Amino acid sequence: MREELRLLAPDLHLDIVWFDIDDSDAAEEKYDRMVPVLTGDQDEIICFYHLNRMALDAYLARIR
């Protein structure tokens, strides 16, 4: 997922912040079984394990 997002970011005008859940007990508790996870504003879960392009596109359409 990380490599796919890195490649898509410029074309989709994404600002990506990478975060290691091991650095936060709260994040580890919330996302433990969903890593890697892609979240949006207010920690909205967009997809996890693999990049779901349809879910990402739907999220971007909703916020833009």
N, CA, C and O atoms as a MOPAC input file, in Angstrom:
PM7 MOZYME 1SCF
protein

 N      0.82800 1    -1.18500 1     0.00000 1
 C      0.00000 1     0.00000 1     0.00000 1
 C      0.87400 1     1.25000 1     0.00000 1
 O      0.57100 1     2.22600 1    -0.68600 1
 N      1.93700 1     1.21700 1     0.75600 1
 C      2.78800 1     2.40500 1     0.87800 1
 C      3.36300 1     2.82200 1    -0.47300 1
 O      3.33900 1     4.00200 1    -0.82300 1
 N      3.87200 1     1.86800 1    -1.22400 1
 C      4.46300 1     2.18800 1    -2.52400 1
 C      3.40100 1     2.68400 1    -3.49800 1
 O      3.64900 1     3.62100 1    -4.25700 1
 N      2.23300 1     2.07600 1    -3.48600 1
 C      1.14900 1     2.52700 1    -4.36000 1
 C      0.76000 1     3.96600 1    -4.03600 1
 O      0.56900 1     4.77700 1    -4.94200 1
 N      0.64200 1     4.28000 1    -2.76300 1
 C      0.28900 1     5.64400 1    -2.36400 1
 C      1.38500 1     6.63600 1    -2.72900 1
 O      1.10300 1     7.75100 1    -3.16800 1
 N      2.62200 1     6.22800 1    -2.54800 1
 C      3.73700 1     7.10900 1    -2.90100 1
 C      3.67900 1     7.46400 1    -4.38500 1
 O      3.93600 1     8.60700 1    -4.76200 1
 N      3.34500 1     6.49700 1    -5.21600 1
 C      3.27600 1     6.74400 1    -6.65400 1
 C      2.04500 1     7.56000 1    -7.04500 1
 O      2.11100 1     8.35500 1    -7.98300 1
 N      0.93900 1     7.38100 1    -6.35300 1
 C     -0.30600 1     8.08900 1    -6.66200 1
 C     -0.34700 1     9.51500 1    -6.11500 1
 O     -1.03100 1    10.37300 1    -6.67200 1
 N      0.36900 1     9.76600 1    -5.04800 1
 C      0.27900 1    11.04000 1    -4.33200 1
 C      0.42100 1    12.27100 1    -5.22100 1
 O     -0.40600 1    13.17700 1    -5.11200 1
 N      1.42100 1    12.35300 1    -6.09300 1
 C      1.54700 1    13.56400 1    -6.90800 1
 C      0.35000 1    13.79100 1    -7.83100 1
 O     -0.13800 1    14.91600 1    -7.93400 1
 N     -0.12500 1    12.75300 1    -8.49800 1
 C     -1.25100 1    12.90100 1    -9.42600 1
 C     -2.55400 1    13.22900 1    -8.71500 1
 O     -3.39000 1    13.95500 1    -9.25200 1
 N     -2.73000 1    12.70300 1    -7.52100 1
 C     -3.96600 1    12.93300 1    -6.76900 1
 C     -3.85500 1    14.11500 1    -5.81200 1
 O     -4.81100 1    14.43800 1    -5.10700 1
 N     -2.69700 1    14.75700 1    -5.78400 1
 C     -2.44200 1    15.90100 1    -4.89300 1
 C     -2.69800 1    15.52300 1    -3.43300 1
 O     -3.41500 1    16.21800 1    -2.71200 1
 N     -2.10100 1    14.41400 1    -3.01900 1
 C     -2.25900 1    13.93000 1    -1.65200 1
 C     -1.11200 1    14.39700 1    -0.77600 1
 O      0.04500 1    14.39600 1    -1.19700 1
 N     -1.43300 1    14.79000 1     0.42400 1
 C     -0.43500 1    15.04600 1     1.45700 1
 C     -0.46800 1    13.83500 1     2.37300 1
 O     -1.42700 1    13.63800 1     3.11900 1
 N      0.57300 1    13.03400 1     2.31600 1
 C      0.59900 1    11.79300 1     3.08000 1
 C      1.50200 1    11.95400 1     4.29300 1
 O      2.62700 1    12.44200 1     4.19100 1
 N      0.99000 1    11.53800 1     5.43200 1
 C      1.76500 1    11.51400 1     6.66800 1
 C      1.86100 1    10.05000 1     7.08600 1
 O      0.85000 1     9.40100 1     7.35300 1
 N      3.08400 1     9.54500 1     7.13800 1
 C      3.30000 1     8.15300 1     7.54700 1
 C      3.40400 1     8.11400 1     9.05800 1
 O      4.06900 1     8.95800 1     9.65900 1
 N      2.75900 1     7.15200 1     9.67300 1
 C      2.72800 1     7.06300 1    11.12000 1
 C      2.91200 1     5.61100 1    11.52900 1
 O      2.23300 1     4.72600 1    11.00700 1
 N      3.81100 1     5.36600 1    12.44400 1
 C      4.04200 1     4.01900 1    12.95800 1
 C      3.16500 1     3.81300 1    14.19000 1
 O      3.35400 1     4.48700 1    15.20300 1
 N      2.21600 1     2.89700 1    14.11400 1
 C      1.29800 1     2.71700 1    15.24500 1
 C      2.00500 1     2.24600 1    16.50400 1
 O      1.47900 1     2.40300 1    17.60500 1
 N      3.18100 1     1.67500 1    16.35400 1
 C      3.92700 1     1.23400 1    17.53600 1
 C      4.38500 1     2.40800 1    18.39700 1
 O      4.79800 1     2.21600 1    19.54000 1
 N      4.31200 1     3.62500 1    17.85000 1
 C      4.70800 1     4.81500 1    18.59900 1
 C      3.59300 1     5.34600 1    19.49400 1
 O      3.81300 1     6.27500 1    20.27200 1
 N      2.40900 1     4.77200 1    19.39200 1
 C      1.26700 1     5.26800 1    20.15400 1
 C      0.43000 1     4.09900 1    20.66100 1
 O     -0.04600 1     3.28100 1    19.87300 1
 N      0.25500 1     4.02400 1    21.95900 1
 C     -0.57500 1     2.95500 1    22.52600 1
 C     -2.01100 1     3.04800 1    22.02400 1
 O     -2.63500 1     2.02700 1    21.73500 1
 N     -2.53800 1     4.26600 1    21.91900 1
 C     -3.92000 1     4.44400 1    21.45700 1
 C     -4.07700 1     3.98800 1    20.00600 1
 O     -5.05000 1     3.31500 1    19.66800 1
 N     -3.12400 1     4.35100 1    19.15600 1
 C     -3.19100 1     3.93800 1    17.74900 1
 C     -3.02200 1     2.43500 1    17.62000 1
 O     -3.70100 1     1.79500 1    16.81800 1
 N     -2.12900 1     1.87900 1    18.39900 1
 C     -1.91600 1     0.42900 1    18.34400 1
 C     -3.18400 1    -0.31500 1    18.76000 1
 O     -3.54100 1    -1.32700 1    18.15700 1
 N     -3.85900 1     0.18500 1    19.78600 1
 C     -5.10300 1    -0.44100 1    20.23300 1
 C     -6.20100 1    -0.30900 1    19.17300 1
 O     -6.96200 1    -1.24900 1    18.94200 1
 N     -6.27900 1     0.85100 1    18.53900 1
 C     -7.34300 1     1.11100 1    17.56200 1
 C     -7.13700 1     0.35300 1    16.25100 1
 O     -8.09600 1    -0.17600 1    15.68800 1
 N     -5.89800 1     0.29500 1    15.75800 1
 C     -5.63700 1    -0.24700 1    14.42500 1
 C     -4.87900 1    -1.57100 1    14.42300 1
 O     -4.46900 1    -2.04400 1    13.36300 1
 N     -4.69200 1    -2.16500 1    15.57700 1
 C     -3.81800 1    -3.32500 1    15.73600 1
 C     -3.94800 1    -4.37000 1    14.63100 1
 O     -2.93200 1    -4.80000 1    14.08500 1
 N     -5.12100 1    -4.77800 1    14.29700 1
 C     -5.31800 1    -5.85100 1    13.31400 1
 C     -5.57900 1    -5.33100 1    11.90700 1
 O     -5.92500 1    -6.10700 1    11.01700 1
 N     -5.41900 1    -4.04100 1    11.69600 1
 C     -5.69800 1    -3.45800 1    10.38300 1
 C     -4.45600 1    -2.89200 1     9.69700 1
 O     -4.58800 1    -2.12600 1     8.74200 1
 N     -3.29200 1    -3.23300 1    10.14100 1
 C     -2.06500 1    -2.63600 1     9.60800 1
 C     -1.64900 1    -3.35000 1     8.33200 1
 O     -1.65000 1    -4.58100 1     8.29700 1
 N     -1.29600 1    -2.62400 1     7.29600 1
 C     -1.32100 1    -1.17200 1     7.20700 1
 C     -2.74700 1    -0.65800 1     7.02400 1
 O     -3.61300 1    -1.33800 1     6.47300 1
 N     -2.95800 1     0.55200 1     7.50000 1
 C     -4.27600 1     1.17300 1     7.41000 1
 C     -4.12000 1     2.56800 1     6.81500 1
 O     -3.17200 1     3.28900 1     7.12500 1
 N     -5.06200 1     2.93100 1     5.96200 1
 C     -5.09800 1     4.26800 1     5.37500 1
 C     -6.26300 1     5.00900 1     6.00000 1
 O     -7.41100 1     4.57100 1     5.91300 1
 N     -5.96000 1     6.13700 1     6.63100 1
 C     -7.00900 1     6.93200 1     7.26200 1
 C     -7.05100 1     8.31300 1     6.63500 1
 O     -6.08200 1     8.78300 1     6.03800 1
 N     -8.19100 1     8.93800 1     6.78800 1
 C     -8.36800 1    10.29800 1     6.30900 1
 C     -8.53600 1    11.23600 1     7.48600 1
 O     -8.04600 1    10.97500 1     8.58500 1
 N     -9.23500 1    12.33100 1     7.24200 1
 C     -9.49100 1    13.30900 1     8.29800 1
 C    -10.22900 1    12.66000 1     9.46400 1
 O    -11.03800 1    11.75400 1     9.26800 1
 N     -9.95000 1    13.12100 1    10.65800 1
 C    -10.53200 1    12.59700 1    11.89000 1
 C    -10.36900 1    11.07900 1    11.99500 1
 O    -11.22600 1    10.39100 1    12.55000 1
 N     -9.26000 1    10.56800 1    11.45800 1
 C     -8.93300 1     9.14000 1    11.54000 1
 C     -9.98000 1     8.23600 1    10.90100 1
 O    -10.11700 1     7.07300 1    11.28200 1
 N    -10.71300 1     8.76700 1     9.93500 1
 C    -11.67300 1     7.94100 1     9.19200 1
 C    -10.90900 1     6.84800 1     8.44700 1
 O     -9.96700 1     7.14200 1     7.71200 1
 N    -11.30200 1     5.61300 1     8.62800 1
 C    -10.63300 1     4.50100 1     7.95800 1
 C    -11.11700 1     4.42000 1     6.51800 1
 O    -12.30900 1     4.26300 1     6.25400 1
 N    -10.16600 1     4.53000 1     5.58900 1
 C    -10.47700 1     4.43600 1     4.16200 1
 C    -10.33800 1     2.98800 1     3.70500 1
 O    -11.22900 1     2.45500 1     3.04400 1
 N     -9.23500 1     2.36000 1     4.05000 1
 C     -9.01600 1     0.95200 1     3.71900 1
 C     -7.85900 1     0.43200 1     4.56200 1
 O     -7.13000 1     1.20100 1     5.18800 1
 N     -7.70800 1    -0.88600 1     4.56300 1
 C     -6.58600 1    -1.47900 1     5.28400 1
 C     -6.13400 1    -2.74100 1     4.57900 1
 O     -6.84100 1    -3.29600 1     3.73800 1
 N     -4.94700 1    -3.17900 1     4.94100 1
 C     -4.21900 1    -4.30000 1     4.32200 1
 C     -3.72700 1    -3.94900 1     2.92300 1
 O     -2.52100 1    -3.91200 1     2.68200 1
 N     -4.65400 1    -3.69000 1     1.99600 1
 C     -4.29200 1    -3.35900 1     0.61800 1
 C     -4.98700 1    -2.06400 1     0.22900 1
 O     -6.05400 1    -1.74200 1     0.75000 1
 N     -4.38300 1    -1.33200 1    -0.68000 1
 C     -5.00500 1    -0.10600 1    -1.15400 1
 C     -6.26900 1    -0.44700 1    -1.93500 1
 O     -6.23400 1    -1.21100 1    -2.89900 1
 N     -7.37000 1     0.12800 1    -1.50700 1
 C     -8.64000 1    -0.01000 1    -2.21200 1
 C     -8.84800 1     1.29500 1    -2.95900 1
 O     -9.29500 1     2.28800 1    -2.38400 1
 N     -8.52400 1     1.28600 1    -4.22600 1
 C     -8.55900 1     2.51900 1    -5.01400 1
 C     -9.96900 1     3.09200 1    -5.09500 1
 O    -10.14100 1     4.31100 1    -5.08900 1
 N    -10.98100 1     2.22700 1    -5.17200 1
 C    -12.36400 1     2.72300 1    -5.21200 1
 C    -12.71800 1     3.44200 1    -3.91500 1
 O    -13.37200 1     4.48400 1    -3.94600 1
 N    -12.29900 1     2.90600 1    -2.79200 1
 C    -12.56800 1     3.54300 1    -1.50200 1
 C    -11.81900 1     4.86500 1    -1.39200 1
 O    -12.36200 1     5.84700 1    -0.88700 1
 N    -10.57600 1     4.89600 1    -1.86100 1
 C     -9.79800 1     6.13600 1    -1.83200 1
 C    -10.43600 1     7.18800 1    -2.72800 1
 O    -10.58100 1     8.34100 1    -2.32200 1
 N    -10.81800 1     6.80500 1    -3.94000 1
 C    -11.45600 1     7.75300 1    -4.85700 1
 C    -12.77200 1     8.27900 1    -4.28700 1
 O    -13.06600 1     9.46800 1    -4.41300 1
 N    -13.56300 1     7.41300 1    -3.66500 1
 C    -14.82800 1     7.83800 1    -3.05800 1
 C    -14.57400 1     8.81500 1    -1.91500 1
 O    -15.28700 1     9.80900 1    -1.77400 1
 N    -13.57200 1     8.53600 1    -1.11000 1
 C    -13.22300 1     9.43200 1    -0.00900 1
 C    -12.79800 1    10.79900 1    -0.54600 1
 O    -13.25200 1    11.83400 1    -0.05600 1
 N    -11.93000 1    10.79500 1    -1.55000 1
 C    -11.45300 1    12.06000 1    -2.11400 1
 C    -12.58700 1    12.84800 1    -2.75400 1
 O    -12.62700 1    14.07200 1    -2.62800 1
 N    -13.50400 1    12.17800 1    -3.43500 1
 C    -14.65100 1    12.86100 1    -4.04800 1
 C    -15.52600 1    13.51100 1    -2.97900 1
 O    -16.07300 1    14.59300 1    -3.19200 1
 N    -15.65300 1    12.86200 1    -1.85400 1
 C    -16.48700 1    13.37500 1    -0.77300 1
 C    -15.87400 1    14.59500 1    -0.09000 1
 O    -16.60200 1    15.49200 1     0.33700 1
 N    -14.55000 1    14.64000 1     0.01900 1
 C    -13.93200 1    15.74500 1     0.76900 1
 C    -13.50700 1    16.91200 1    -0.10600 1
 O    -13.17500 1    17.98200 1     0.40300 1
 N    -13.51300 1    16.71700 1    -1.40900 1
 C    -13.03600 1    17.80100 1    -2.28900 1
 C    -14.14400 1    18.59900 1    -2.88200 1
 O    -13.89300 1    19.53700 1    -3.63900 1

